[in-house]
Amino acid sequence: MGGMVITDSLAFAASSLLAAVVLLVIAYAMKAAAMTHTRRKGLRLRGMAKDLEGQCAGLEARLAEVQADLRVLEAEEAALVIETTQARRTCTIAAQDTFEVVHEVGTPGGGNTAFDVEILLSPAAMNQGPAATQVEPRVWSRRNIARIWAPSPQEALQLAGRVFPVRYGYVITRFLNASIPGFAEPT
């Protein structure tokens, strides 16, 4: 027998060896494919990370700008709150203030003395009649004083009667800084 006899065990060993070599080649091919895929995926992920870092840097810069704008707006709001509070306080004080409207009649000097008289306007005169178109209700809702420059109280009373005539609803109630004999002040 000069030829080689292949036994079952030899055939099994040869096919196992062949299978091992094929599996080894497949394993190397799969490893190479996996490494290539991993490299490509890693490059793509690094690129995305770089883009996101750039976006984050832009957003951080924008956030810093917005925070600075917010601080300015908060300071302006605080200033407006203070101004509003002061304006309300001033309005409250002004609403409680009892000021007078002083009408100057006559000319100072030349022997004239200042005589102050209180003047009222009847409610009917404010709504009807010749005075209604000439009066400002806000003026006459306050205390009205006429400072009349005249040589005597009697002449001051006559001048007040000409400037603030009774027929238009004006009433001279009293002298504030002088008394006139025979002038009956209402009580």
C-alpha positions as CSV (number, residue, x, y, z in Angstrom):
1,M,0.0,0.0,0.0
2,G,1.8,2.8,-1.1
3,G,-0.8,5.6,-0.8
4,M,-2.0,7.4,2.0
5,V,-5.1,6.4,3.7
6,I,-7.3,9.1,5.0
7,T,-9.0,8.0,8.0
8,D,-12.0,9.6,9.6
9,S,-10.0,11.1,12.3
10,L,-7.6,12.7,9.8
11,A,-10.5,14.0,7.8
12,F,-12.1,15.4,10.9
13,A,-8.9,17.1,11.9
14,A,-8.3,18.6,8.4
15,S,-11.8,19.9,8.2
16,S,-11.5,21.3,11.8
17,L,-8.3,23.0,10.8
18,L,-9.8,24.4,7.7
19,A,-12.9,25.6,9.6
20,A,-10.6,27.2,12.2
21,V,-8.6,29.0,9.5
22,V,-11.8,30.2,7.8
23,L,-13.2,31.4,11.2
24,L,-9.9,33.1,11.9
25,V,-10.1,35.0,8.6
26,I,-13.7,35.9,9.2
27,A,-12.8,37.1,12.7
28,Y,-10.0,39.3,11.4
29,A,-12.3,40.6,8.6
30,M,-15.1,41.4,11.2
31,K,-12.5,43.0,13.5
32,A,-11.3,45.2,10.7
33,A,-14.9,46.1,9.7
34,A,-15.7,46.9,13.3
35,M,-12.6,49.0,13.7
36,T,-13.4,50.9,10.5
37,H,-17.0,51.4,11.6
38,T,-15.9,52.5,15.1
39,R,-13.4,55.0,13.6
40,R,-16.1,56.5,11.2
41,K,-18.6,56.7,14.1
42,G,-15.9,58.2,16.4
43,L,-15.1,60.8,13.8
44,R,-18.7,61.7,13.3
45,L,-19.3,61.9,17.1
46,R,-16.2,64.1,17.5
47,G,-17.5,66.4,14.8
48,M,-20.9,66.6,16.5
49,A,-19.2,67.2,19.8
50,K,-17.2,70.1,18.3
51,D,-20.4,71.6,16.7
52,L,-22.2,71.3,20.0
53,E,-19.3,72.9,21.9
54,G,-19.4,75.8,19.4
55,Q,-23.2,76.1,19.9
56,C,-22.7,76.0,23.7
57,A,-20.1,78.8,23.5
58,G,-22.5,80.9,21.4
59,L,-25.3,80.3,23.8
60,E,-23.2,81.1,26.8
61,A,-22.2,84.4,25.2
62,R,-25.8,85.2,24.4
63,L,-26.8,84.2,27.9
64,A,-24.2,86.7,29.3
65,E,-25.7,89.4,27.1
66,V,-29.3,88.6,28.1
67,Q,-28.3,88.6,31.8
68,A,-26.6,92.0,31.4
69,D,-29.8,93.3,29.7
70,L,-31.9,91.8,32.5
71,R,-29.8,93.6,35.1
72,V,-30.3,96.9,33.3
73,L,-34.0,96.3,33.0
74,E,-34.2,95.4,36.7
75,A,-32.4,98.6,37.6
76,E,-34.8,100.6,35.4
77,E,-37.8,98.8,37.0
78,A,-36.5,99.6,40.5
79,A,-36.0,103.3,39.5
80,L,-39.5,103.4,38.1
81,V,-41.0,101.8,41.2
82,I,-39.2,104.5,43.3
83,E,-40.4,107.3,41.0
84,T,-44.0,105.9,41.0
85,T,-43.9,105.7,44.8
86,Q,-42.7,109.2,45.1
87,A,-45.3,110.4,42.5
88,R,-48.1,108.7,44.5
89,R,-46.8,110.2,47.7
90,T,-46.7,113.7,46.1
91,C,-50.2,113.2,44.7
92,T,-51.5,112.1,48.1
93,I,-49.9,115.1,49.7
94,A,-51.2,117.4,47.0
95,A,-54.8,116.0,47.4
96,Q,-54.6,116.7,51.1
97,D,-53.1,120.1,50.6
98,T,-55.5,123.0,51.1
99,F,-54.3,125.7,48.9
100,E,-55.9,129.0,48.0
101,V,-56.5,130.7,44.7
102,V,-55.5,134.4,45.1
103,H,-56.9,136.9,42.5
104,E,-54.8,140.1,42.4
105,V,-57.0,143.2,41.8
106,G,-55.7,146.7,41.6
107,T,-52.1,148.0,41.6
108,P,-49.7,148.0,44.6
109,G,-48.1,151.2,45.5
110,G,-49.3,154.8,45.2
111,G,-50.8,154.7,48.7
112,N,-52.7,151.5,48.1
113,T,-52.9,148.9,50.8
114,A,-53.6,145.1,50.3
115,F,-57.0,144.0,51.5
116,D,-57.8,140.3,51.4
117,V,-61.4,139.2,51.0
118,E,-62.9,135.7,50.7
119,I,-65.0,135.1,47.5
120,L,-67.4,132.3,46.8
121,L,-69.3,131.4,43.7
122,S,-72.8,130.0,44.0
123,P,-73.3,126.5,42.6
124,A,-76.1,127.8,40.4
125,A,-73.8,130.4,38.9
126,M,-71.3,127.7,38.0
127,N,-74.0,125.7,36.0
128,Q,-76.1,128.5,34.5
129,G,-76.1,132.1,33.8
130,P,-73.4,134.4,32.3
131,A,-70.7,133.3,34.7
132,A,-71.0,129.6,33.8
133,T,-69.1,129.9,30.6
134,Q,-66.3,132.0,32.2
135,V,-65.5,130.0,35.3
136,E,-63.3,127.0,35.8
137,P,-64.9,124.6,38.3
138,R,-61.5,123.3,39.6
139,V,-60.5,126.9,40.5
140,W,-63.8,127.6,42.3
141,S,-63.7,124.3,44.2
142,R,-60.8,125.7,46.2
143,R,-60.8,128.7,48.6
144,N,-60.7,131.9,46.6
145,I,-59.2,135.1,48.0
146,A,-59.1,138.4,46.3
147,R,-56.1,140.6,47.2
148,I,-57.4,144.1,46.4
149,W,-55.0,147.0,46.3
150,A,-57.0,150.1,47.3
151,P,-56.5,153.2,49.5
152,S,-59.3,152.2,52.0
153,P,-61.4,149.1,52.9
154,Q,-64.5,150.8,51.5
155,E,-62.9,151.4,48.1
156,A,-61.5,147.8,48.2
157,L,-65.1,146.5,48.7
158,Q,-66.4,148.6,45.8
159,L,-63.6,147.4,43.5
160,A,-64.3,143.8,44.6
161,G,-68.0,144.3,43.8
162,R,-67.1,145.5,40.3
163,V,-64.6,142.7,39.5
164,F,-66.8,139.9,41.2
165,P,-70.4,141.1,40.6
166,V,-73.2,139.7,42.7
167,R,-75.4,139.4,39.5
168,Y,-73.0,136.7,38.3
169,G,-73.3,134.7,41.5
170,Y,-70.1,135.9,43.3
171,V,-70.4,136.5,47.0
172,I,-67.9,138.4,49.1
173,T,-68.1,136.7,52.4
174,R,-65.6,138.6,54.6
175,F,-62.5,140.6,54.9
176,L,-59.6,138.6,56.1
177,N,-57.2,141.3,57.2
178,A,-59.4,144.3,57.9
179,S,-62.8,145.2,59.1
180,I,-65.2,147.7,57.6
181,P,-67.7,149.3,59.9
182,G,-71.2,148.4,58.6
183,F,-70.1,145.5,56.5
184,A,-72.1,142.5,57.7
185,E,-70.1,139.3,57.4
186,P,-72.1,136.2,57.0
187,T,-71.9,133.8,59.9
